[in-house]
């Protein structure tokens, strides 16, 4: 298994639309394992393949308290949704930013699992929000797109500033100050 690099907003690769998976084989199963390892290490509760620059319709998540209930959805499609729920969301591709987002309260999603079997999953609460959030990634959409343009621009500037600070050469005064 391998840890994958998570892309950060405003990286344009996050806006690419993922292709459906044609066949679930060993390569896709390895991608799922690597994505789960990356998600748990981050730590996060969900990860879409587009966030690690893999342009395939694969998402993984685990919303359990014990982090022992991984879920993989390949070529996911929401076939039913109802209700409205507002929940604070964050994102591994938008580190340190949390905002309220409205989404469907209950959904039914159909997909393939990591073995290529067709599955249907009913979800509500955090799981429903997580599935919708990750499917958005596959469509080139980020949770910041639900924010006002002013808030989105502030988030973008903040993250670009953080990225510049992280690129300061080791041993410089500003690097040492950020470590303390």
N, C-alpha and C positions, 0 to 999 in steps of 0.2 A: 504494500500500500504506500501511498505517497500523499504528502500535503500539497495542495494546489494553491496557486496564488489567487487571492480574491481581488477582483477589480474594484476600484473605488470611483464613485461619482466625482467628477463629470466625465469619466472615461467614455469615449464614444462607442466602444465595443459593447457597453451595457445596453445600447439602443438597438442592437441587432436582433432580428426576429429569428428564433431558433427553428431549425428544421425538425420535422417528425423523425423518429427513429424507425428505420425500415425493418430491422431485425434485431431482436434482443439476443445477443450472443455473449461470448466471453469478454469482448472489449467493452461492451456496455456494462456488464456486471462489474468489471474492474473500475470503470468510471464511477459507478454507484458506490463502491467501497471507498474509493479515494475521496469522493464528495462527502460521504458520511464522516470519514476521518477528519477532513478539513473542517466540516461544520462543528463537530464536537470539540476540536482543538481551538476554534476561533474565540470563544464558544458562541454558538448560535442555536436556534431551534429550527432553522430551515435554510436551504441553499438550492439555488437553481443553477443548472449547468452554464448558463450564460454569464453568471457571476464569476466563473472560473475560466472564461473564454472558451467554452465548449458550446458550439452552436447547435445543440441537440435538445429536444424536449424531454428533459430529465429533471425531476426535482426530488429532493430528499428532505425529510423533516423528522423531528422527534420532540413533541411537546410534553412528554411525560416528565414528572418531577425527578425520577430516578435516572433519566436518560437511557432507558433500556427498551424503548418501543419505537425503533426506527421504521419509517414509512418511506417507500419509494414509489413515485408515480411517473410513468413514462407515457408520453403523448397524452397528458391529462386534458380533460375537457369537462367543463362544468355543464351539466345537463339540466340542472334545476337549482333555483335560488329563491329565497324568500326572506322577508324581514329586513331590518336595518339595524346595524350595530356600530357603535363608535368605540374604537379601541386605540390605545396608544401603541404605535408601531415604531420599531427601529429596524435597522438593516445592516448586515455585514458590509455591504457596499457603500453605506452612508454612516460610517462609524461615529458614535457619540451623539447622534441626532435622534430625537424621539418626538413624534407629533401624533396628534389624534387624526384618525382616518375613518371614514364611513365605508362600511362594506356590508354585504349580505350577511344576515345572522345565521342562516342555515343553508347548506348547499348539498348537492349530490354531485359527485365527480366520478367519471369513468376514466379508466386508464389501463395500462399494462403494469404488472409488477416486475421486479428484477428477473423473474424467470420467464417473462413473456406471456403470463396468464392474464386474461381480461378480468378486471375487478371493478366493482362499483363501491364507492365509499360515501356514507352519509356523514356529515360533519357539522358541528355548531361550535360556537364560542371560539376559543383560541385556535383550535385545529382548522375551523372554517376560514378564519382570518389568515392563518399561515398559508393554507392552500391557495387562496385568492392572491395573496402577496407574491408567492413564488410563481404562479401562473402568469401574473403581470410581467415578471422578469422575462419569461419566455417570449413575451410579446413586445419586449423592448421598453417596458414601462417600469418606472420606479415609484415608490410610495411618495417621494417628493413631488411627483406630478399631480398629486391630489391637493397640494398646498397652493397658496396664492403665489403669483409670480414674484412678489416681493420676498416672501419667506424662502422660496426656492432659490432666489438669487443670493440671499444671505447665507443659506446653507452651502451653496457652491463656493462662495468667497471664503467661508470658514474652512472648508475642506481643502481648498487649494492652498491656503495659508499653512495648514497643518502639513500638507505634503511637501511644501517648500522647506519647512522647518526640519522635517525628517531627512531631507537631502543634504543638510549642512554636514560638511566633512567631520569625521570623528576627531575629537581632541580640541575642537574650537570652543570658545567660551560659550557661545549660544547653545551648542550641543550639550555641554556640561550643565548649563543652567536648566535645561529641560529635563535632565535625568534626575536632578535633586528633588 
